Every structure is written in structure tokens, then in C-alpha cells.
């Protein structure tokens, strides 16, 4: 992958981490480990015996993993420490030998609590383990970007191809607009302003890689406006949906991450064909300052 492509893929992976709680994060972790460690075995809960405190392991090396993915890690550290101690005790009572133990936490790039780190350090020492630590989103990202490009792309699902952003296909655009209009977000009325495009890009921490996609999509604004003019109030209703989606995601994302998470939410399927109309819609409401912030005036 080229540097600019890897920049976008890293953003897509970070966003995937942020939206993955519970089983979704465990499935993501398993997918990564299946690529990174050929001998990795996933353990799924079975009947009344569960997973025996083992979410996955490398049998030949005695390496075991337990996954914890709460919705908000900052509110869950007491639970994390209790689960860490309880799961390890259950693990060693049913699996042998345990040489290394990793507690995989979806911290969503917020970092882990010092008490949790100390707890696993005590477990390693008290049980004479070779290694053990808490694996966070940052650790998982490092593992992912050591993989071959084709495996990385399978994990993040797709990579936008700037060269394939072509003229608007009204049939595909109809699907995209219909999908956006059905999104379960609260519509919010907008206010039309037209700040300087490049100043707004900089003010909202949009990278040059993302800007290239937005710039290219802006060439389709004439065709998009023509399409929207064919139905009364469609542009206004679409505007309200985009603003509602932006406001919903803004507390958890920013800059490029926010931009591409909006794109992700608007995608009926992870296919390149849907990208052109979605980026055109993004460009329209970015230009009029309905989504992303207006640069401050001095």
C-alpha cells in the first residue's frame, strides 16, 4: 500500500475499533489473530460449560487470551479488574500449561487504568508466567499493520480508490439517498453558510488524503443538485439527516475519523460504487457548513 492509502486504512481500523463492543470486538480480535498466528484457536461458549475462561489460545506455546470489550471502558475498570482476576483463576483451573496470559481490552485508544496493569503484573509474578500483559487497541493495531496488505484490507473491509470516483450514477445515488433517509437519527435543521473551503478543511483537521477525496467529489455537485431538485424538499430533508448524523457522531470522533465514520454510516454496503454519491453528498453539506465546524473569525 502507498503511504496515503495506509493513512486512510489506519483511520478505518481505528473507527472499527471504536464501534466494536462485546462480541463484535471479540470477532475482530479473532480475525486479526487468525491472520497473525496460524496456530491460534478460538474458543466459543458451548452450552452450560461456557468457554472455560478462554476466548482463544495458541496450544503449542501455552498462550491464552481473554477478551473484555465494554461500551465505555472508563466506567468499567472495577469490573475489568474483577473479571481479570476471576477469569485467570478459572483459566488455570481448567487449562494447562498456562505460560503466557493476555487480557485483551478494547480501551478505544483511551489507555488502561494503572490498577488493571498492576493486577496483571501480580498475576504474572504470582503464577511464574513467562509473559503477560493487557493488550489494548493500540497493540491490536500494531499487529494488524504487520500483516500483508491483502489481509489488512480484509480486516477493514474496503479502501476508497480515488481513481474510481467517477460521474454520478443516479441509480446508485437513489439507493444511497434512500438509505440515508432511513437512518435512525434525529433530523436537525441547518443554517446555510459558505466559508472558505480550504480554511474549513484545515480548521476541522481534515488530512490531505481525505481532502483529495472531498475535492474530487465536489466536481459532482452540479449533477447532485440537479438530482435533488427533482423532488420537493428532498435536499432539505437530506440536509437534516446529515446534520443529525454529524451531531450524533461528533462526541466520539473528530477530524478524519469523524468524516469517514459518517461515510461508513451512509454506506448501504462496503462497495466502491456507493462511495462516489456518498462523497458528493458529504461535499454538498460540507460546503454549506451543515456538517463540520465553521472556521472561527478573528
Steps between C-alpha positions, in 0.01 A plus 500: 500500500605856435552731798179695434302176470642369826405828669135448407505131588634584845209743549252231389650250745487749788135571422425128489656466846291787636172353379577143613361398839447155649481222242584735212839577656565135581426410137738774382772377737450143377524607135827683569649210695401244238714694253784583741534158668427193280466280810251728676180322605182682595290360784128565475267456800327162483188411695529529877879465502559837329850566367675392820649848536687467171406712197790370291841340533813373329516147634860419409632810676271502803378853413146592605278802430193635676303786338321788675313760294262720701317788336684757714829378645544808720193395702589131506844471663372352829320236291813451288717425804244258646463326163877485452559326833196273472568397141863415567408291804243315289746460215779332699251265663395361161790550258860391531772607460444877502830665408377839379174684569365804316192695604376668181315824577326728255606826662405690180842669511433656842770304685462261792469554873819464707326259738417267212864500388614428854249216534630315197861565607416330831340208315814452290725510807285286731449229239855501355377576148752567224301804383169672551352842440192695405465529123325821393367637172843645427661156539242344270560774242874429509433130432267586211748726323767231509275283281511482117294766322231259378430381855489857633242592235285199592497620860399860419258382224587745221732777387366800305658528157535864397538402134160327507309805623316558173191681375187458709286197423147615583381144562767445765443851635131415547598197711737709711252783561227249587733326745603826668138611534423180695790539746375505862631848582319812615476747209632848584435816299803672353625846428654581165845657511781475250839542671825465309534133402872463573478692828222269614705193405789620716278616788336155526830308488418331170813337355624554145407138417136553601498847339593342165188283514282793605645728230442238229144437617422873488520486119171303511309767694325632188360157415406438865311830525318421175395163642379648831304775321272238344319437829361770729674534836736202438814714535368649825403161647834349399673800658318441830600132502867579435506763776333257741755230416788747538378618841451140615856397407681823591546419872690179419692590184686796350687601186557219251351241738174694514492553123548133415264377772226712343588341165485155662157569651369610159624189315226249410786255432880524518537538124690758296191571287326667794796720585460756218143605590571498875805722460300732273233531771773560759656769279165678457428530870863560590507796262186655653634442852220265605758243605835579660577828666526848352847654540514757777528861391771707667 
